[in-house]
Amino acid sequence: MQIEVKVPAVGESIVTGVLSAWHKKNGQAVQAGEILFSLDTDKISTEVNAPESGTISTLVNEGDEVRIGQAVATIETTGVATPESSAPLPVVSQKEAPAAQQTQAIPQAPTVTEIVPQKAAPPLRMSAQRSEVTTENSARVTRKRLSPLRRKIAAQLVSAQQAAAILTTFNECDMSGIMKLRKELQEEFQKKYGVKLGFMSFFIKAVVDALQVVPSLNSRMEGDELIQNHFYNIGVAVGTERGLMVPVLRDCDQKSFADLERELAGFAVKAREGKVALEDLQGGVFTISNGGVYGSLLSTPILNPPQSGILGMHKIQERPVAIQGQVVIRPMMYLALSYDHRVIDGKEAVTSLIRIKDCIENPARLLLEA
């Protein structure tokens, strides 16, 4: 019996994606539950498993754009070949397929190799100088289509810049207190909870404290209305090979440091394996982005719509600072708070950032309140 493998629904607003990789090749034997292919959409990347055991025949190529519900392969469940004896099956072209199959075939989007020559080929009549400008040398450049996720990121960043009045305020914080506390508690914390005590859980708690002190930071504009949030779902930006993702930790005001560290560790694993689900990315009210892990000393983070605020963390760097009239060396971090000036006044933004700074420089207070 032959069954179709279709692109599954992965979210209400997602209608297309790119089949980025086949994990099982044409003609191979597959077992039920094995990963067949990876699907990249404008929001998430996911893996699709085989519904039945059998021999797979692929219908689309890697890199093809596919629609939700489209059949991308068939599995022949009778006479299943073993991996040792299975031979690759020939790929059936559209012209060679029987008439019944041709009527069911879904037109495919043009591939990169079909698009590039049309754009790169110079007109028949043009000057030598013009030809040098427009003709591309394939050995010097590579042209490829953006992935759906990258296209979505690009569109969202441009939209954020155009739709909001983004302003950034800066400060710096002394990290010596939090580093000392982590060193004192790390062994006991890890032994008790099974995870390391990192910096991010402190910053999440500090942000929650700031949102509670300055409620306007925990709001968003929706048309002509201002929506005030009374919950504390904090997104933490995670860089992956496929692009930037922002998994959301929910109700952070109600969670312990151990709860937050476990969730952060779980999201890190899911991001590396490409298993972050759509629901993991929804519902955030504020975002934290840590450019310091890449060595960034200072930056101006862009809002994550429809949120009104984002905190940028940066590299910890030893610098001379003046404390009580004395110059001392301290581990310092620049902080950047970008905010929507339509919703948040400058005084409120500065108050919020100073509150975060105070919480980080006095971390024991956060532990007592957790």
LOVEXPA-701861 format. One record per residue (C-alpha): z, x, y; residue in three letters; residue number from 0. Coordinates in steps of 0.05 Angstrom, whole numbers, plus 5000, padded with zeros to 4 digits. Layout:
! LOVEXPA-701861
      w      u      v   resn   resi
      Z      X      Y    ALA    NUM
...
This chain:
! LOVEXPA-701861
      w      u      v   resn   resi
   5000   5000   5000    MET      0
   4983   5025   5070    GLN      1
   5031   5013   5128    ILE      2
   5022   5028   5201    GLU      3
   5067   5074   5242    VAL      4
   5072   5045   5312    LYS      5
   5101   5072   5377    VAL      6
   5169   5039   5383    PRO      7
   5197   5006   5446    ALA      8
   5244   5055   5481    VAL      9
   5262   5015   5543    GLY     10
   5242   4953   5582    GLU     11
   5203   4988   5636    SER     12
   5169   5039   5591    ILE     13
   5098   5019   5570    VAL     14
   5065   5086   5554    THR     15
   5083   5156   5532    GLY     16
   5053   5220   5507    VAL     17
   5055   5239   5434    LEU     18
   5077   5310   5447    SER     19
   5082   5337   5376    ALA     20
   5068   5318   5304    TRP     21
   5124   5342   5258    HIS     22
   5083   5320   5198    LYS     23
   5010   5338   5194    LYS     24
   4951   5296   5170    ASN     25
   4952   5289   5094    GLY     26
   5024   5313   5084    GLN     27
   5074   5277   5040    ALA     28
   5132   5247   5080    VAL     29
   5199   5218   5061    GLN     30
   5229   5156   5092    ALA     31
   5273   5177   5151    GLY     32
   5238   5243   5163    GLU     33
   5217   5258   5234    ILE     34
   5143   5243   5243    LEU     35
   5129   5256   5317    PHE     36
   5160   5267   5385    SER     37
   5147   5218   5442    LEU     38
   5154   5238   5515    ASP     39
   5159   5182   5567    THR     40
   5172   5181   5641    ASP     41
   5247   5173   5628    LYS     42
   5265   5203   5561    ILE     43
   5240   5242   5501    SER     44
   5252   5215   5432    THR     45
   5235   5227   5359    GLU     46
   5205   5175   5313    VAL     47
   5221   5174   5239    ASN     48
   5179   5153   5179    ALA     49
   5193   5080   5158    PRO     50
   5171   5092   5086    GLU     51
   5155   5149   5038    SER     52
   5083   5166   5025    GLY     53
   5023   5206   5051    THR     54
   5010   5205   5125    ILE     55
   4943   5198   5160    SER     56
   4947   5212   5235    THR     57
   4904   5170   5282    LEU     58
   4917   5206   5348    VAL     59
   4922   5278   5370    ASN     60
   4981   5316   5399    GLU     61
   4980   5308   5475    GLY     62
   4946   5239   5473    ASP     63
   4975   5184   5516    GLU     64
   4995   5124   5474    VAL     65
   5019   5053   5487    ARG     66
   5083   5021   5462    ILE     67
   5064   4984   5399    GLY     68
   5001   5026   5386    GLN     69
   4989   5049   5314    ALA     70
   4987   5125   5314    VAL     71
   4987   5137   5239    ALA     72
   4985   5103   5171    THR     73
   5027   5118   5110    ILE     74
   4998   5107   5040    GLU     75
   5058   5089   4998    THR     76
   5022   5086   4930    THR     77
   5006   5149   4891    GLY     78
   5050   5192   4936    VAL     79
   5030   5265   4931    ALA     80
   5082   5319   4926    THR     81
   5084   5373   4980    PRO     82
   5056   5424   4929    GLU     83
   4996   5382   4908    SER     84
   4979   5346   4972    SER     85
   4915   5369   5006    ALA     86
   4897   5356   5079    PRO     87
   4857   5293   5088    LEU     88
   4795   5295   5133    PRO     89
   4805   5265   5202    VAL     90
   4762   5203   5207    VAL     91
   4725   5198   5273    SER     92
   4712   5133   5310    GLN     93
   4638   5133   5289    LYS     94
   4653   5146   5215    GLU     95
   4707   5092   5209    ALA     96
   4689   5026   5174    PRO     97
   4672   4968   5219    ALA     98
   4738   4933   5205    ALA     99
   4776   4995   5228    GLN    100
   4732   5003   5290    GLN    101
   4750   4933   5314    THR    102
   4824   4951   5311    GLN    103
   4817   5019   5343    ALA    104
   4849   5027   5411    ILE    105
   4811   5068   5463    PRO    106
   4845   5133   5476    GLN    107
   4857   5165   5544    ALA    108
   4812   5225   5557    PRO    109
   4841   5290   5535    THR    110
   4852   5350   5580    VAL    111
   4790   5385   5553    THR    112
   4749   5323   5571    GLU    113
   4776   5320   5642    ILE    114
   4775   5393   5662    VAL    115
   4701   5408   5656    PRO    116
   4684   5347   5699    GLN    117
   4729   5372   5755    LYS    118
   4716   5446   5747    ALA    119
   4640   5446   5739    ALA    120
   4606   5464   5806    PRO    121
   4550   5421   5834    PRO    122
   4479   5442   5817    LEU    123
   4462   5457   5890    ARG    124
   4513   5496   5928    MET    125
   4518   5562   5964    SER    126
   4544   5624   5930    ALA    127
   4604   5625   5976    GLN    128
   4621   5553   5959    ARG    129
   4614   5567   5885    SER    130
   4665   5623   5890    GLU    131
   4716   5576   5920    VAL    132
   4709   5517   5873    THR    133
   4692   5549   5806    THR    134
   4753   5563   5764    GLU    135
   4758   5620   5715    ASN    136
   4792   5597   5651    SER    137
   4820   5666   5641    ALA    138
   4856   5664   5708    ARG    139
   4883   5592   5711    VAL    140
   4907   5539   5663    THR    141
   4900   5466   5679    ARG    142
   4939   5413   5642    LYS    143
   4964   5343   5655    ARG    144
   5036   5333   5677    LEU    145
   5081   5303   5625    SER    146
   5106   5232   5639    PRO    147
   5176   5259   5650    LEU    148
   5152   5310   5701    ARG    149
   5110   5257   5736    ARG    150
   5170   5212   5740    LYS    151
   5215   5267   5767    ILE    152
   5163   5285   5820    ALA    153
   5153   5213   5842    ALA    154
   5228   5200   5845    GLN    155
   5242   5262   5887    LEU    156
   5187   5245   5937    VAL    157
   5211   5173   5940    SER    158
   5282   5196   5953    ALA    159
   5259   5240   6011    GLN    160
   5218   5184   6041    GLN    161
   5266   5125   6031    ALA    162
   5333   5155   6051    ALA    163
   5359   5192   6112    ALA    164
   5384   5253   6074    ILE    165
   5432   5300   6107    LEU    166
   5473   5357   6076    THR    167
   5541   5383   6095    THR    168
   5569   5449   6068    PHE    169
   5636   5481   6053    ASN    170
   5664   5533   6007    GLU    171
   5723   5533   5959    CYS    172
   5768   5586   5930    ASP    173
   5761   5583   5855    MET    174
   5820   5629   5839    SER    175
   5869   5572   5827    GLY    176
   5825   5535   5777    ILE    177
   5806   5600   5742    MET    178
   5879   5619   5734    LYS    179
   5897   5550   5708    LEU    180
   5840   5549   5658    ARG    181
   5860   5617   5632    LYS    182
   5932   5594   5622    GLU    183
   5914   5529   5587    LEU    184
   5850   5547   5551    GLN    185
   5878   5568   5483    GLU    186
   5926   5510   5478    GLU    187
   5874   5460   5504    PHE    188
   5820   5483   5456    GLN    189
   5869   5482   5397    LYS    190
   5893   5412   5413    LYS    191
   5827   5378   5432    TYR    192
   5774   5420   5397    GLY    193
   5734   5434   5461    VAL    194
   5738   5485   5517    LYS    195
   5766   5467   5585    LEU    196
   5708   5479   5633    GLY    197
   5698   5475   5708    PHE    198
   5656   5411   5706    MET    199
   5713   5365   5685    SER    200
   5753   5388   5746    PHE    201
   5694   5374   5792    PHE    202
   5684   5305   5761    ILE    203
   5757   5288   5773    LYS    204
   5753   5316   5844    ALA    205
   5691   5274   5859    VAL    206
   5726   5211   5832    VAL    207
   5784   5226   5878    ASP    208
   5737   5234   5938    ALA    209
   5701   5168   5921    LEU    210
   5768   5133   5920    GLN    211
   5789   5162   5987    VAL    212
   5721   5150   6020    VAL    213
   5693   5086   5987    PRO    214
   5629   5087   6029    SER    215
   5606   5146   5987    LEU    216
   5608   5101   5927    ASN    217
   5557   5051   5953    SER    218
   5482   5042   5957    ARG    219
   5431   5005   5998    MET    220
   5390   4949   5966    GLU    221
   5341   4919   6015    GLY    222
   5382   4892   6073    ASP    223
   5447   4893   6033    GLU    224
   5500   4945   6022    LEU    225
   5526   4946   5950    ILE    226
   5597   4973   5942    GLN    227
   5614   5000   5873    ASN    228
   5684   4994   5846    HIS    229
   5673   5037   5784    PHE    230
   5663   5112   5775    TYR    231
   5604   5130   5731    ASN    232
   5587   5203   5747    ILE    233
   5520   5234   5728    GLY    234
   5516   5307   5711    VAL    235
   5448   5340   5719    ALA    236
   5425   5378   5657    VAL    237
   5364   5423   5656    GLY    238
   5321   5419   5593    THR    239
   5254   5446   5570    GLU    240
   5224   5378   5586    ARG    241
   5254   5373   5655    GLY    242
   5317   5352   5691    LEU    243
   5360   5296   5661    MET    244
   5423   5264   5688    VAL    245
   5467   5235   5633    PRO    246
   5521   5190   5659    VAL    247
   5595   5195   5641    LEU    248
   5624   5125   5649    ARG    249
   5691   5104   5680    ASP    250
   5712   5175   5694    CYS    251
   5774   5151   5730    ASP    252
   5801   5125   5664    GLN    253
   5786   5187   5622    LYS    254
   5825   5250   5609    SER    255
   5799   5321   5618    PHE    256
   5791   5325   5542    ALA    257
   5750   5260   5541    ASP    258
   5704   5287   5595    LEU    259
   5695   5355   5561    GLU    260
   5678   5321   5495    ARG    261
   5626   5277   5528    GLU    262
   5596   5336   5566    LEU    263
   5591   5376   5502    ALA    264
   5558   5317   5467    GLY    265
   5507   5308   5522    PHE    266
   5490   5382   5521    ALA    267
   5474   5378   5447    VAL    268
   5433   5314   5455    LYS    269
   5394   5344   5513    ALA    270
   5377   5407   5474    ARG    271
   5354   5365   5414    GLU    272
   5315   5316   5458    GLY    273
   5359   5257   5436    LYS    274
   5384   5232   5503    VAL    275
   5375   5157   5502    ALA    276
   5353   5114   5560    LEU    277
   5421   5080   5566    GLU    278
   5453   5149   5573    ASP    279
   5416   5158   5639    LEU    280
   5431   5091   5672    GLN    281
   5488   5064   5714    GLY    282
   5510   5126   5753    GLY    283
   5540   5119   5823    VAL    284
   5543   5194   5841    PHE    285
   5512   5258   5814    THR    286
   5536   5330   5806    ILE    287
   5485   5386   5801    SER    288
   5506   5457   5783    ASN    289
   5453   5506   5806    GLY    290
   5504   5561   5798    GLY    291
   5488   5567   5724    VAL    292
   5419   5593   5745    TYR    293
   5447   5640   5797    GLY    294
   5436   5596   5859    SER    295
   5482   5616   5916    LEU    296
   5466   5557   5962    LEU    297
   5419   5497   5961    SER    298
   5410   5427   5989    THR    299
   5409   5378   5930    PRO    300
   5365   5316   5934    ILE    301
   5394   5247   5923    LEU    302
   5386   5212   5856    ASN    303
   5363   5142   5878    PRO    304
   5393   5092   5888    PRO    305
   5456   5133   5895    GLN    306
   5480   5154   5964    SER    307
   5512   5221   5948    GLY    308
   5503   5283   5906    ILE    309
   5546   5346   5901    LEU    310
   5515   5414   5891    GLY    311
   5557   5468   5857    MET    312
   5535   5540   5862    HIS    313
   5548   5610   5836    LYS    314
   5619   5637   5838    ILE    315
   5617   5702   5878    GLN    316
   5672   5749   5898    GLU    317
   5673   5753   5974    ARG    318
   5722   5779   6027    PRO    319
   5760   5722   6060    VAL    320
   5815   5720   6112    ALA    321
   5881   5690   6086    ILE    322
   5943   5691   6130    GLN    323
   5914   5747   6173    GLY    324
   5895   5790   6114    GLN    325
   5826   5804   6085    VAL    326
   5827   5793   6010    VAL    327
   5774   5787   5956    ILE    328
   5769   5718   5924    ARG    329
   5721   5683   5876    PRO    330
   5686   5635   5923    MET    331
   5636   5579   5912    MET    332
   5593   5544   5963    TYR    333
   5592   5469   5958    LEU    334
   5537   5424   5986    ALA    335
   5543   5348   5993    LEU    336
   5477   5312   6007    SER    337
   5485   5240   6029    TYR    338
   5446   5180   6055    ASP    339
   5462   5178   6129    HIS    340
   5441   5105   6131    ARG    341
   5503   5089   6090    VAL    342
   5552   5146   6104    ILE    343
   5572   5174   6171    ASP    344
   5580   5248   6182    GLY    345
   5656   5242   6188    LYS    346
   5660   5207   6121    GLU    347
   5616   5258   6088    ALA    348
   5656   5317   6114    VAL    349
   5721   5283   6095    THR    350
   5694   5273   6024    SER    351
   5673   5345   6016    LEU    352
   5739   5372   6043    ILE    353
   5775   5326   5994    ARG    354
   5735   5356   5936    ILE    355
   5750   5426   5962    LYS    356
   5825   5411   5965    ASP    357
   5825   5383   5895    CYS    358
   5790   5444   5866    ILE    359
   5835   5493   5904    GLU    360
   5897   5455   5879    ASN    361
   5876   5436   5808    PRO    362
   5946   5424   5782    ALA    363
   5948   5360   5823    ARG    364
   5887   5334   5786    LEU    365
   5920   5348   5719    LEU    366
   5982   5310   5740    LEU    367
   5941   5250   5763    GLU    368
   5896   5249   5700    ALA    369
